[in-house]
Amino acid sequence: MQTMANSRATRIRPVPTGPSGAALPALYLRQIADQLRTAEVSVAAWLSSCGVSAAVLDDDAPALPEATFRQLVRTALTLSREPALGLLVGARMLPDSHGLVGLAARHSKTLGEALELVEHFLGLRTSLVQVKIERGKRQVRLRLIEPRSLRDLQVVVLEAVSLALKNLLDAVAMRTDRIEEVRFPFPAPRHHRLAEQWFGCRVRYGSASACLCVPIQALNEPLRHGNAEAYAHSVAVCAQELERLHHEQSLTASIQRLLLERHHGFPSLTTCARLLHQSPRTLHRRLQDEGQTWRQLVDTARRHRAVAQLQSGRFTVDQVAALLGYTDVANFRRAFKRWTGQTPGDCRGEVVWQK
């Protein structure tokens, strides 16, 4: 379509999105934590039940592995007993929550340019959803794609991301009517009327995919805060950050997948290096470059698996220790306490935390 082909955003050099298992900024957890506090749910209990330190909510906290993020969202749903959690969290995600992407979007010359920027750089904020622009005769659809099935988290994640994007585009356009329809691929939930109130437009369910629909005539309308110089600088910084993110995540994510794919025990560093077509020395050096160590990655994998196995209720503490390769249960108990601040028995006995 000619209107968008002429925008500056089309000259953004494509950057590969993060690999499977990519990390997500921990800042999104703060919105979830705030919502849990509103629901009078213990944030400390939420985090510890997933084997995560409270430090993850700090401003300088590193990005979380996707598997950990999914576990935290799933547990938040259980603890809050709030089916509309995605909408409530999405409503908290104001433009400033999107970091570099939000800043660049605010400097866009047109709404079409802002849409293309989101398409290219949403990977800086989340690996759970990707965006693709689809052009029609009357509308442009910002389609949300699940790189890996969201499964039981589909409703909460798609509602949160869609409402967050709607808030961002409203702020960029400085008006609330530029999203004329929102579509979701799941049946209408019980809170569908609340969704219509938050989105302020028609919400359709049972569609082929999730998308936000923008009238085509809105794309080339000039935006009040458009700034060519600031936009170009912001795009360059976004591109550099995405390049860095992709480079740093690729090795760590690959190793995490290899460790978690094994149901019994973990492969050695030498085995992982061979599977990744590298020498052990090169693998060790690359991990050091990323600020990681082999032991840290194995500990993280053990923690995830230990918490999942204990909370399933299908295994005793001794059985979990054996499955993780511990010959001494006391060593496992000490390691688990160091990872989570809990004992294995506490974790196994408190599958569902009470308010």
N, C-alpha and C positions, 0 to 999 in steps of 0.2 A: 504494500500500500504506500502510495507516494508521500502521504503526510508524515509517516514515521520514518520513511527511508531518508528523508532530508534532515532528520534531527542529528545533533552532535553525538548523541549516545550511540548511534549505530557505528561510530568509529572506535568504540571501545574495543580493545583487542581481547578476544575471548581468552579466558583463563580456565583451565580444567577445574572442575569442582572437586571437593574433597572426596577421598575414597570411602568405601563402606567402612563403617565404624568410626567415622570422623568425629572430632570433638565438638562440643557446643559451649558457647560462652556461659560461664556460671552465673552471669548477671541475671539471666532469665529466672533463675531459681529464687531470686529475691522477690519477684512478683508472686510466685507461688507461695513463698514463705509468708508474705504479707497477707495473702488470702487465707492461709491456714490460721494465722493469728486471729483474723476476723471471725473465723469459724470456731475459735477457742480450741484449736488443736495445738498440741505441743510441737513446736518446730524442732526442738532437740530430739524428741522421740521419733519424729519423721526422719530426720537425718541419720540418727544412730541405727534405726531399724534397717537402713540401706547400707550400713557400714561406711557412712560418709561423715567427715569431721565438720563441725560448725564453721571452720575456717573457709569452707567453700563459698560462703556468703560474703566474704570480704571483697572489697573493690579490686584487689590485685590477685584474686584467686585464679589459678590456671583453668583452661577449658577442661570440661569433663568429658570422659569417653561417652559415646552415644549410649552404650549399654547401661551405664550408670544413670544417665539422664532419664532414659526410659523407665528404669526401675523406680526412680524418685517420683516421676509423674504418676506411675501406676499406684504407688503407695499413697501419694497425696490424694488420689481419687478415693481410695479405700478409707483413709482416715477422715476425710472431710465429709464423706457421704453426700457430695455435691455433684450431681450429674452435669450441671452447667459450669463446672470448674474452668473449662476452656474459655468460655465467654468472659467469666469474671477476671481471669488472668489476662486475656487479650485486651480487656478494657483498661487494664493498668499499664499496658505497653504503649506509652506515648512516644512521639517521634524521637525524643532524646534517648529512648531505650535502644534504638537501632544503631547507635554509635556512628561510625564513618558513613554507613549507608544512608542513615537519616540526614546527616549533615550534607552529603552530596545531593540528595534528593531535594533538599530545601533550596539549593542553588540552581536547580534545573530551569531551563528557559521555558519549557512547556510541560504539560502533564504527560505527553507522549514520551518525552525525554526521561522523565522521572520513572515511568513504567519500564523503559528499557534498562535503566540503571538498576532497578530492583531485579529484573530478570538476570542480569549479569552477576550481581554481587550479593544476592540473598545468601549465598553459601558462606559469607563471612559471619552470618548470624546463626544459621542452623543448617544441619545436614539432614534433618528429618524430612524436609520438603524442598523441592525445587520449583522454579517458576518458569513458565513458557508463555510467551505472548502469541495469541492466535487472532488473526485479523479477519473480520467479517465485513459485510456490506454496511451494516448499521451499528455494529458494536465491535469493540476490541475486548477480548477476554484474557484476563490474567489467570492462567490455569495453574493450579497447584498439583504437582506431581509427587508421588511417593516413590523415591528411589528404591526403598525396601518397604514392604507392607507394614503399615502402622498397627495393623491388627486391632486389638482391643483399645488402643490409644487413638484410633482414627478420629473419633468425634472430638475429643478434647484437644488434640493437636491441630486439626484443621480449623476448628472454631477459633482457637487462640491465634493462629497465624493469620487467618482471614481478617479477624477484627483488628489485629495489630496493623496489618497492611492498610485496611480501610482508614484507621486513625492517621496513619502516615500520609496517605494521599489526600485526606481532608485537610491536613495541616499544610501540605504543599500547595493545594489549590485554593486554600483559605475559603472553602465552602464545603458543605456537607452533602451535596447532591450529585457528585461526579461518579459515585458508584450507584448504578441504577438497579442492579440485581446481583444477588449472591446465590451460588448454587453449591449443593453438597451431594456427595455420592451415597449417603446413607439415608435410611428412613427418617421421617420427622421425629425428633425426640420429644419428650414431654415438655421440655422447656422451649419449644419452637417459638412461642409468642415472645418470650424474653429475647430470643435471637433477633426477631423482627424489630423489637424496640431498640436494641443496641446498634444494629446495622442501619436502621432508619430507611430501609428499602425492602422490596420484595425478596423473600428468601425461599428458594425452591429446593426440595429434597428429592432424592432418588435419581439424580442426574448421573451422567456418565463419569463425571469428575468434579472436583471442587474448582470453582472459578469466581472471580470478581469481574463483573461486566461494566464497561465504561462506554458511554455513547461516543461514536466516532467523531462527532463535531467538537468534542471537548479537547481533543488531543493537541490541537495547535493553538489553543488559547494561551496568550502569554501569561506567565506567572509573575506576580508582583515582586518576588524576591529573586528572580533570575539574575545570575551573575556569571558571565562567561569565564572570567579569570578564576574565580573561586571554584566554579564547577570543574574546570579543567584540572585544577590542583587536587580537588577532592577525588576525582576519578583516578588520577595517577596514584594517589595514596592507597585507594581501595585496591587497585590492580596489584600494587606491590605487596599489600597485606595478604591478598588471596594467593599470590605466588608463594609467599612465605608459609602460609597456612598449609597449602597443598604439599610443599616440600617437607615440612616438619611432621605432618600427620601420616604421610604415606608409609614410612617404615614402622612407626609405633603402632599404627592401626593394623598393619599386616601381621606383626608379631602378636598383638592382642587376639586377633582372629585365630591364629595358629594355636595359641595357648588354650583358648576357650573351646575350640573345636574338639579337643580330646576329652572324652568323658571320664577317663581314668588316668591320673597322673598328668605330667606335662613333659613336652619334648625338651631336650637339652638345648643349650645355646648352639652347640655344634650342629645338632639336627636342624634347628630353625635356620641357621645360616645356610645349610645345604639346600633346604627347601626354598630359600629366597635367592639361591644362586650367588651367594657371597661367601667370602672366607670368614671364619669366626673373628679374626682380627678386624676386618673391615666392618662387620656388624657391630662389634664392640665400640669401634671409633665413631661410627655414625650415631649410635645411641648416646655417646658422650656429647656429640655435637648438638643433639636435641635436648640435652639436660636430663637424660634418662639413664638408668642402669638396668642390666638384665634382672637383677634381684628385685628392683622396684616393679618391673612388669610382671614377674612371676608372683610377687606378693599381691599385686592388684588382682590378677586372675584368680589366685587362691581365695582372696577375700570375696570376690563376686560369687564364686562357686560355693564357698562355704555358707554365705548368707542364704543363697538360693536353696541349697540342700537342707539347711537347718529349718528354714521357714516352710519348706514343703511338708515337714512333719513325717516324712517317709523314712528318715534315717536317724539313728542315735548319734550322739556326739562322737562316740568311738568309731562308728562306721564312717562318718564324715572325715574324721582325721585320717583313717586308712585310705579313703578314696582320694584324698589330697596328697598322699605319699608320706604321711607322718607315721613313723614307727613308734613314737612316744606321744601318747595323748596329752601329756603335760606340756610338751612343747607346742602342740597345736593350741591348747587353751591359752598359753601365754601369747602366742602370735595373734590369736583372734582378739584378745583383750587389747593388744597394741594397735590392731587395725581399726577396731570399732568402738573401743571403750566399754564394751559389754563382755560378759562371759558367753560361751557357746550355749550354755543352758538357758540364760536369759533370752537370747535370740530365739531359740527353739520354742521356748515357753510363751513368747509374746508375738505370735504370728500377726495378730491384729492388735494394734495399740488402741487403748481406750482413751477417750477424751478426758 
